[in-house]
Amino acid sequence: TPLYSSAASDVYKRQNPTFAVGFDLIDDFRSSPDSITVIGPESILKTISSVPTKKIELNEINSSVDIPVELNISPSLSQLNLSHQSVSVVANVGKFTEGIVNVPVTIVNVPEDLIINFFPKEISVVFYSSLEAYASIDGTDFTVECDFNLLTADNNYLNPVLVKQPFDVKTAQLKITQLEFIITSTTVSYTHLTLPTN
């Protein structure tokens, strides 16, 4: 007599969506339910980590998604008892827009005996967010840093890095990637004044 058991299996969603201009995902696609129960021989269950859905085409999406889709039951799965034959593919979709904010630059890891002056003191950050979140986003939600320790003979620019951005921002990009600077110590000073345009 074969040994039978059950397991919860994550549902793998298959889609390659396109969105209407100005629309995008607020959160990721998910399935409802997100797992199903599979009953059958334990030897087969051990080989199953997920159950795929049939491929669905989602084009020019301009509203939230809640679409029933059948599971893609392969010959190996046909020997098993599945708690569901279909699931719903769900996603929150909204209008998105682009914004720009000015963010102060902080230099980290500067030795105590050095003073560094740099320009510009603020960098423009271009971000992409939902229209709903856009109004609540400002420059204080972002953090831009340059690490003094990364200055070397081969890399003698200050390179700003975006180290923090709001959860509601889908993408963000710095308008400037290299800064000019002047370093002063108690014995010597030098300058590097090339500012590449972006």
C-alpha positions in Angstrom: 0.0 0.0 0.0 1.5 3.4 -1.0 2.1 5.9 1.7 -0.1 9.0 1.3 0.4 12.4 2.8 -0.5 16.0 2.3 1.4 19.2 1.7 0.7 22.9 1.2 2.2 24.0 -2.1 2.9 27.6 -3.1 1.2 28.6 -6.3 3.5 29.9 -9.0 1.9 32.7 -11.0 2.8 33.0 -14.7 2.3 36.4 -16.3 4.2 38.9 -18.3 2.0 42.1 -17.8 2.2 45.4 -19.6 0.6 48.5 -18.2 -1.2 51.5 -19.7 0.8 54.7 -19.7 0.9 56.2 -16.2 -0.2 53.0 -14.4 1.9 50.4 -12.5 1.8 47.9 -9.7 1.3 49.2 -6.2 2.3 45.8 -4.8 3.4 42.5 -6.3 1.1 40.0 -8.0 -0.2 37.4 -5.7 -2.5 34.4 -5.9 -5.6 33.8 -3.7 -5.3 31.4 -2.2 -1.5 31.6 -2.1 -1.1 27.9 -1.4 -3.1 24.7 -1.9 -3.2 21.3 -0.3 -1.9 18.4 -2.3 -2.6 14.8 -1.2 -0.8 11.8 -2.7 2.1 9.4 -2.4 4.8 10.9 -0.2 7.5 10.0 -2.8 5.8 12.3 -5.3 5.0 15.1 -2.8 8.7 15.4 -2.0 9.4 16.5 -5.6 6.8 19.3 -5.6 7.7 22.7 -4.4 5.1 24.7 -6.3 2.1 24.4 -8.6 2.1 26.6 -11.7 -0.9 28.4 -13.1 -1.7 28.4 -16.8 -0.1 31.4 -18.5 -2.3 34.5 -18.7 -1.9 37.6 -20.8 -2.4 40.9 -19.1 -1.9 43.8 -21.4 -2.4 47.6 -21.0 -3.5 47.2 -17.4 -5.2 50.4 -16.0 -7.0 49.1 -12.9 -6.5 46.6 -10.1 -6.4 42.9 -11.1 -8.5 40.0 -9.8 -8.6 37.3 -12.5 -9.4 33.6 -12.1 -6.9 31.3 -13.7 -6.7 27.5 -13.9 -3.8 25.6 -12.4 -1.5 24.0 -15.0 -1.8 20.3 -13.9 1.0 18.3 -15.4 0.8 14.5 -15.9 2.8 14.0 -12.6 0.3 16.2 -10.8 -2.7 14.4 -12.2 -1.9 11.4 -9.9 -2.5 13.7 -6.9 -5.6 15.2 -5.3 -5.4 19.0 -5.3 -7.6 21.1 -3.0 -8.1 23.7 -5.8 -8.2 23.5 -9.6 -7.9 27.3 -10.0 -6.9 30.4 -8.1 -7.3 34.1 -8.5 -4.4 36.3 -9.6 -4.6 39.5 -7.7 -2.7 42.8 -7.8 -3.3 46.4 -6.7 -2.7 48.8 -9.6 -2.8 52.6 -9.5 -1.7 55.7 -11.3 2.0 56.6 -11.0 3.9 59.8 -11.5 7.5 61.1 -11.5 8.7 63.7 -9.0 12.0 65.4 -8.0 13.3 66.5 -4.6 16.5 68.1 -3.4 18.3 66.0 -0.8 21.2 67.2 1.4 24.5 65.2 1.1 26.2 63.8 4.1 29.9 62.8 4.1 30.7 59.8 6.3 34.0 58.5 7.7 35.9 61.8 7.5 39.0 61.7 9.7 38.8 64.0 12.7 41.9 66.0 11.6 40.4 66.8 8.1 37.8 69.3 7.0 36.1 68.6 3.7 34.2 71.1 1.7 32.2 69.8 -1.3 29.8 71.0 -3.9 26.9 70.8 -4.4 25.6 70.4 -0.9 22.3 69.0 -2.2 21.5 66.6 -5.0 18.3 66.2 -7.0 16.6 62.8 -6.7 14.2 61.7 -9.3 11.6 59.3 -8.0 8.7 57.3 -9.3 5.7 56.6 -7.0 2.0 56.1 -7.0 -0.1 59.2 -7.3 -1.7 58.5 -4.0 1.7 58.5 -2.2 3.3 61.4 -4.2 1.9 64.2 -2.1 3.4 62.9 1.1 6.9 62.4 -0.2 9.6 65.1 0.4 13.4 65.4 0.5 13.5 64.4 4.2 12.3 60.9 3.3 15.6 60.3 1.4 19.2 60.0 2.6 22.2 60.6 0.4 25.7 59.8 1.6 29.3 59.9 0.3 31.9 57.6 2.0 35.3 59.3 2.4 37.0 55.9 2.8 36.2 55.2 -0.9 38.6 58.0 -2.1 41.6 56.3 -3.7 44.3 57.2 -6.3 42.0 55.7 -8.9 38.8 57.0 -7.5 39.3 60.6 -6.3 35.7 61.8 -6.6 33.1 61.8 -3.9 30.4 59.3 -5.1 27.0 59.9 -3.6 24.8 56.9 -2.9 21.1 56.9 -2.1 21.0 54.9 1.2 17.4 55.5 2.1 14.2 56.0 0.3 10.5 55.8 1.2 8.8 52.4 1.0 6.2 54.0 -1.3 8.8 54.9 -3.9 9.1 52.3 -6.7 12.4 53.6 -8.2 14.7 56.6 -7.4 17.8 57.9 -9.1 20.4 60.6 -8.4 20.9 63.3 -10.9 24.6 63.7 -10.1 26.9 60.8 -9.4 30.2 62.6 -8.7 31.0 65.6 -6.5 33.9 68.1 -6.5 35.6 68.7 -3.1 38.3 70.5 -1.2 40.1 68.8 1.7 41.9 70.8 4.3 44.2 69.5 7.1 46.4 71.2 9.6 49.5 70.9 7.3 48.3 70.8 3.7 45.3 71.4 1.6 44.3 70.2 -1.9 41.4 70.4 -4.3 39.7 68.4 -6.9 37.4 70.5 -9.0 36.1 68.4 -11.9 32.3 68.1 -11.8 31.0 65.8 -14.6 27.7 66.8 -16.1 25.0 64.3 -16.1 
